[in-house]
Amino acid sequence: MLARHNRNDTGERMSDVVAEVHDLGKVHGGGSARVVALDGVTAAFRKGEFTAVMGPSGSGKSTLLHCLAGLDTPTSGAVRVGGTDLSTLDDDRLTRLRRERIGFVFQSFNLVPTLTAWENITLPLTMGGVRPDRDWVEGIVAAVGLSDRLHHRPAELSGGQQQRVACARAMATRPDIIVADEPTGNLDTRSGAAVLGLLAGCARQWNQAVLMVTHDPMAAAHTDRILFLTDGRLADEMPAPTADRVLDRMRDLDPEAAHG
Ligand SMILES: Nc1ncnc2c1ncn2[C@@H]1O[C@H](COP(=O)(O)OP(=O)(O)OP(=O)(O)O)[C@@H](O)[C@H]1O
């Protein structure tokens, strides 16, 4: 475990850090197909903080999120979640850590089509052999506004409702960190705003760390800070973002896209 009240080089309180990457590198492929996706990224993610990761296409955003969440293996550097270095875990322990400590929300919802909304939400618990804490799960269901949809299967739900089921599933185990890869990418503005409100609530009400990859300056404006990646490196960090400032920064980082 990270020591309570220990302070790192910059003096911040390490006790609030729930996940961190240190000098992270990731190379995909080899020979002429070799791609450096991440090149020395260091960042910490704290309780109660909603962080966006932005940057041009191919800058390494999804790779960062996947390495942090133990879905991909770094080539160099370290990933720690709850103080545990992921490289020290065998497959079983890594699977358990992912299930218990990390919640996932993907652009394409990734719900099990044959299960009802309730069964999808409680799946991380039932797979871990844990009986759902009914009060907690019902509280989540009420927060995401799905109480009257619990017996529906994903095909009987709108995209926005499916993503809210996915958010509730991500929250079911009370994870330390929720990672979301373009969670509003397939949603209309209204449904997207509802999902962003839920993710912000995870940070502000439930004190979880939330990390979201997005291309959308409006979505990023819901967060507490933005990490900007270019060419696999951390190019900038913006606290308390607004959509206008994000747009300006993105134009600076990716002038081609701005003119394209
Ligand atoms: N499995 C893989 N095999 C080979 N190259 C990969 C693989 N995954 C990602 N890459 C490459 O690594 C680089 C970073 O990809 P990544 O998906 O992390 O970027 P991104 O910033 O999330 O992009 P986008 O905004 O387009 O989703 C890209 O050049 C990509 O083509």
The ligand as an SDF file (V2000), in Angstrom:
LIG
                    3D

 31 33  0  0  0  0  0  0  0  0999 V2000
   -2.5790   -3.5270  -30.9970 N   0  0  0  0  0  0  0  0  0  0  0  0
   -1.8610   -2.6400  -31.6920 C   0  0  0  0  0  0  0  0  0  0  0  0
   -0.9600   -3.0580  -32.6190 N   0  0  0  0  0  0  0  0  0  0  0  0
   -0.2030   -2.1690  -33.3070 C   0  0  0  0  0  0  0  0  0  0  0  0
   -0.2940   -0.8300  -33.1600 N   0  0  0  0  0  0  0  0  0  0  0  0
   -1.1780   -0.3690  -32.2800 C   0  0  0  0  0  0  0  0  0  0  0  0
   -2.0210   -1.2350  -31.4960 C   0  0  0  0  0  0  0  0  0  0  0  0
   -2.8080   -0.4720  -30.6950 N   0  0  0  0  0  0  0  0  0  0  0  0
   -2.4930    0.8190  -30.9580 C   0  0  0  0  0  0  0  0  0  0  0  0
   -1.5210    0.8780  -31.9000 N   0  0  0  0  0  0  0  0  0  0  0  0
   -0.8770    2.1090  -32.4240 C   0  0  0  0  0  0  0  0  0  0  0  0
   -0.3760    2.8330  -31.3040 O   0  0  0  0  0  0  0  0  0  0  0  0
   -0.5840    4.2220  -31.4820 C   0  0  0  0  0  0  0  0  0  0  0  0
   -1.4350    4.7530  -30.3270 C   0  0  0  0  0  0  0  0  0  0  0  0
   -2.7420    4.1620  -30.4220 O   0  0  0  0  0  0  0  0  0  0  0  0
   -3.9240    4.5480  -29.4280 P   0  0  0  0  0  0  0  0  0  0  0  0
   -5.1100    3.7260  -29.8400 O   0  0  0  0  0  0  0  0  0  0  0  0
   -3.4530    4.4320  -28.0400 O   0  0  0  0  0  0  0  0  0  0  0  0
   -4.1440    6.0830  -29.7840 O   0  0  0  0  0  0  0  0  0  0  0  0
   -5.3780    7.0200  -29.4460 P   0  0  0  0  0  0  0  0  0  0  0  0
   -4.7780    8.3210  -29.0740 O   0  0  0  0  0  0  0  0  0  0  0  0
   -6.2810    6.3570  -28.4820 O   0  0  0  0  0  0  0  0  0  0  0  0
   -6.0480    7.1210  -30.8950 O   0  0  0  0  0  0  0  0  0  0  0  0
   -7.5810    7.4290  -31.3090 P   0  0  0  0  0  0  0  0  0  0  0  0
   -7.8750    8.8150  -30.8230 O   0  0  0  0  0  0  0  0  0  0  0  0
   -7.5150    7.3790  -32.8260 O   0  0  0  0  0  0  0  0  0  0  0  0
   -8.4340    6.3700  -30.7150 O   0  0  0  0  0  0  0  0  0  0  0  0
   -1.2470    4.3880  -32.8550 C   0  0  0  0  0  0  0  0  0  0  0  0
   -0.2390    4.6770  -33.7970 O   0  0  0  0  0  0  0  0  0  0  0  0
   -1.8500    3.0390  -33.1150 C   0  0  0  0  0  0  0  0  0  0  0  0
   -1.9460    2.7760  -34.4860 O   0  0  0  0  0  0  0  0  0  0  0  0
  1  2  1  0
  2  3  1  0
  2  7  2  0
  3  4  2  0
  4  5  1  0
  5  6  2  0
  6  7  1  0
  6 10  1  0
  7  8  1  0
  8  9  2  0
  9 10  1  0
 10 11  1  0
 11 12  1  0
 11 30  1  0
 12 13  1  0
 13 14  1  0
 13 28  1  0
 14 15  1  0
 15 16  1  0
 16 17  2  0
 16 18  1  0
 16 19  1  0
 19 20  1  0
 20 21  2  0
 20 22  1  0
 20 23  1  0
 23 24  1  0
 24 25  2  0
 24 26  1  0
 24 27  1  0
 28 29  1  0
 28 30  1  0
 30 31  1  0
M  END
$$$$
